[in-house]
Amino acid sequence: MKTSIILATYNWDKALDIILYNLSKQLKKKSDIEIIIADDGSNSATDEIIKKYQMKFECIKHVWHEDIGFRKASILNKAAALSTGDYLIFLDGDCIPFTDYISEHIDLAENKYFVAGNRVLLSRKFTQEVLNQPQIINNVVKWRLFHWLFAKFKKNVNKISPRLKIKNGKWRYWRSQNWKYPKGCNFALWRSDFMAVNGFDEEFSGWGHEDADLFIRLLHSGVKIKDGRFSVPVLHLWHKESERSREKSNKDKLLQRVDDVSFIQAQSGISQYLSK
């Protein structure tokens, strides 16, 4: 099974550097992994970071389009269209993966399910510490439970779950139909399932709900949710909220589709980028 990491980014080169560093350490152990960086119009600083890693790893590709506003659904579709993996892992450029992130996601892969990962929110102060001293992450990924408890006490993080390893069980399927809890910043699914629903719907322009729309259409198509907690957490860096003027109209569109089980394929999706 070949796996493609679809990494969304936009003008945050420091965060991208840390993420690619953590992912690259995992690439050394795998020959069937590729990383497609979905760049929503970043400047040259981002390009320089990417080229640094491309010099070491041929499996890293860069997909860019012009910055004319928030077009995450579009750039993710373009990146996925370029991917060659059987399995797609979607990761946002504000989320730092752990050192076993890729292998844990692959272990969770299951037919007719997409995996909903989770995130640990870092405080504003701790985020700045991480960005200014990237080596801190080398320690964080090795933290034991008491370290996480102390970090939670200091309000550096919002939860201690990364060190709570729980084996697979029926609990992973308890929320298999609840589209509200998966996060677009960290999830995985089979490429064939992504294609069957025509990927992300680019009718969702501006910030908001393009990920929930995808999850709803996957559920309508018969693909259920598998809970990835305690296996594939990511460290979510604090940042200011994106401009959200389109959030309400996007949400209204989303809610119109929730109960329409016949609505499966995106109106403006990945098909437009696939060769005929």
C-alpha positions in Angstrom: 0.0 0.0 0.0 1.4 3.4 -1.0 0.5 6.3 1.2 0.3 10.0 0.3 0.5 12.7 2.9 -1.4 15.8 1.7 0.0 18.7 3.7 -1.9 22.0 3.5 0.1 25.2 4.1 -0.1 29.0 3.7 2.7 31.5 4.6 3.9 29.8 7.8 7.4 28.7 6.9 8.6 28.2 10.5 5.7 25.7 11.2 6.2 24.0 7.9 9.9 23.5 8.6 9.1 21.7 11.9 6.4 19.6 10.4 8.5 18.5 7.4 11.4 17.7 9.8 9.2 15.4 11.9 7.7 13.7 8.8 11.1 13.3 7.1 12.4 11.3 10.0 9.6 8.8 9.2 10.3 8.8 5.5 13.7 7.2 6.2 11.9 4.1 7.3 9.4 3.9 4.4 9.9 3.7 0.7 6.2 3.7 -0.1 5.4 7.2 1.2 5.1 10.5 -0.6 4.3 14.0 0.7 2.3 16.4 -1.5 2.5 20.0 -0.1 -0.8 21.8 -0.9 0.2 25.4 -1.0 -2.6 28.0 -1.0 -0.5 30.8 -2.5 2.5 31.2 -0.1 5.4 33.5 -0.7 9.1 32.5 -1.5 10.0 31.8 2.2 7.7 28.7 2.0 9.2 27.7 -1.3 12.8 27.8 0.2 11.8 25.5 3.1 10.2 23.0 0.7 13.3 23.0 -1.6 15.5 22.3 1.4 13.7 19.0 2.0 13.3 18.2 -1.7 17.0 18.1 -2.0 17.0 15.1 0.4 13.8 13.5 -0.5 12.5 13.0 -4.0 9.1 11.9 -2.7 8.2 15.5 -1.6 6.2 17.4 -4.2 4.9 21.0 -4.1 1.6 22.1 -5.6 1.0 25.9 -5.6 -1.7 28.2 -6.9 -2.0 32.0 -6.8 -3.1 33.7 -3.6 -6.5 35.2 -4.4 -8.1 34.4 -1.0 -8.8 31.3 1.1 -9.1 28.4 -1.4 -8.1 25.4 0.7 -10.6 23.0 -0.9 -9.2 23.8 -4.3 -5.5 23.3 -3.4 -6.2 20.1 -1.6 -8.0 18.7 -4.6 -5.1 19.7 -6.9 -2.6 18.0 -4.5 -4.7 14.9 -4.2 -5.0 14.7 -8.0 -1.2 14.7 -8.2 -0.9 12.0 -5.5 -0.2 8.4 -6.4 -1.0 6.7 -3.0 -3.7 4.2 -2.4 -4.3 5.8 1.0 -4.4 9.6 1.7 -3.5 11.3 5.0 -4.6 14.9 5.3 -2.6 17.1 7.6 -2.8 20.9 8.2 0.2 23.2 8.2 -0.4 24.3 11.8 -0.3 20.7 13.2 2.9 19.0 14.2 2.8 15.2 13.9 4.5 12.8 16.3 7.3 10.5 15.3 5.0 7.5 14.7 2.3 9.5 13.0 2.5 7.9 9.6 2.8 4.3 10.8 0.0 4.7 13.3 -2.3 6.1 10.6 -1.5 3.2 8.3 -2.2 0.7 11.0 -5.7 2.2 11.5 -6.6 2.0 7.8 -9.7 -0.1 7.2 -12.0 -0.7 4.2 -15.1 1.5 4.2 -13.9 3.7 7.0 -12.1 7.0 7.2 -10.0 7.8 10.3 -10.6 10.9 12.3 -7.4 11.9 14.2 -7.4 14.3 17.1 -5.4 17.4 18.1 -3.7 18.8 21.2 -4.1 22.6 21.4 -0.9 24.5 22.4 -1.2 27.8 24.2 -0.1 31.0 22.5 2.9 31.3 24.8 4.0 27.7 24.3 3.5 28.0 20.5 6.0 30.9 20.4 8.5 28.9 22.4 8.2 26.0 20.0 8.6 28.2 16.9 11.6 30.1 18.4 13.2 26.9 19.6 12.2 24.0 17.3 14.3 21.5 19.3 11.7 21.7 22.0 9.6 19.4 19.9 12.2 16.7 20.1 11.6 16.6 23.8 7.8 17.0 23.6 7.4 13.8 21.5 9.3 11.9 24.2 7.4 13.3 27.2 6.1 10.8 29.7 2.7 11.2 31.5 4.0 13.4 34.3 5.5 15.8 31.7 2.0 16.1 30.0 0.4 16.6 33.4 2.8 19.4 34.2 2.3 21.0 30.8 -1.5 20.8 31.4 -1.0 22.4 34.8 0.9 25.3 33.3 -1.8 25.6 30.6 0.7 25.0 27.8 -1.6 22.2 26.4 -5.3 21.5 26.7 -5.1 17.7 27.2 -2.8 14.9 28.2 -4.1 12.3 25.7 -0.9 11.8 23.6 0.5 9.6 26.3 -2.7 7.6 26.9 -2.2 4.7 24.5 -5.4 2.6 24.3 -5.6 -0.5 22.2 -8.1 -0.9 19.3 -11.5 -1.9 20.3 -15.2 -1.4 19.7 -15.0 2.1 21.1 -13.3 3.2 17.8 -16.7 2.7 16.1 -19.0 4.3 18.7 -19.2 7.6 16.8 -19.1 6.1 13.3 -22.0 8.3 12.0 -21.2 11.5 13.9 -19.9 13.9 11.2 -19.5 16.8 13.7 -16.4 15.5 15.5 -13.8 14.7 12.8 -11.4 17.6 12.1 -10.1 18.4 8.6 -6.6 19.1 10.1 -5.9 15.4 10.7 -7.8 12.6 8.9 -7.1 9.7 6.5 -9.1 7.7 3.9 -8.7 5.5 0.9 -8.1 7.3 -2.3 -10.9 5.4 -4.0 -13.4 6.6 -1.4 -12.1 10.2 -1.9 -12.5 9.9 -5.6 -16.0 8.4 -5.3 -17.3 11.5 -3.7 -15.4 13.8 -6.1 -13.1 15.1 -3.3 -13.6 18.5 -1.6 -16.4 20.7 -2.9 -14.9 24.0 -4.1 -18.4 25.5 -3.8 -17.2 26.2 -0.3 -15.2 29.3 -0.9 -13.5 31.2 2.0 -13.0 29.7 5.4 -15.2 27.1 6.9 -16.9 23.7 6.7 -15.4 22.3 3.5 -14.1 19.4 5.6 -17.4 18.7 7.3 -19.1 18.7 3.9 -16.6 16.0 2.7 -17.3 13.9 5.8 -21.1 14.1 5.3 -20.8 13.0 1.7 -18.5 10.1 2.7 -21.1 9.0 5.2 -23.8 9.3 2.6 -21.7 7.0 0.3 -21.4 4.3 3.0 -18.0 5.2 4.3 -18.1 5.4 8.1 -15.9 7.1 10.7 -13.2 5.3 12.7 -11.9 7.1 15.8 -8.2 7.7 15.7 -7.8 9.1 19.3 -4.9 7.7 21.4 -3.1 6.8 18.2 -2.6 9.7 15.8 -2.7 13.0 17.8 -1.1 16.2 16.4 0.2 19.3 18.2 -2.0 22.2 17.0 -0.1 25.5 17.1 -1.9 28.6 18.3 -2.6 31.2 15.7 -5.0 34.0 15.0 -8.3 33.0 13.5 -8.7 33.3 9.7 -11.0 35.8 8.1 -14.5 34.2 8.4 -16.9 36.4 6.4 -18.0 33.3 4.4 -18.5 31.1 7.4 -22.3 31.5 7.7 -23.1 31.0 4.1 -20.8 27.9 4.0 -22.6 26.5 7.1 -26.0 27.1 5.6 -24.9 25.2 2.5 -23.6 22.4 4.7 -26.8 22.0 6.8 -28.8 21.8 3.6 -26.9 18.7 2.7 -26.8 16.8 6.0 -30.1 15.0 5.6 -30.0 14.7 1.8 -28.5 11.2 1.6 -28.6 11.3 -2.2 -26.0 14.1 -2.2 -22.7 12.3 -2.5 -20.5 13.9 -5.2 -19.0 17.4 -4.9 -20.4 19.8 -7.5 -17.0 21.3 -8.2 -14.5 18.7 -7.1 -11.3 16.9 -7.9 -12.5 15.5 -11.2 -11.7 18.8 -13.0 -8.0 18.2 -12.3 -7.8 14.6 -13.4 -6.5 13.7 -16.8 -9.3 12.4 -19.1 
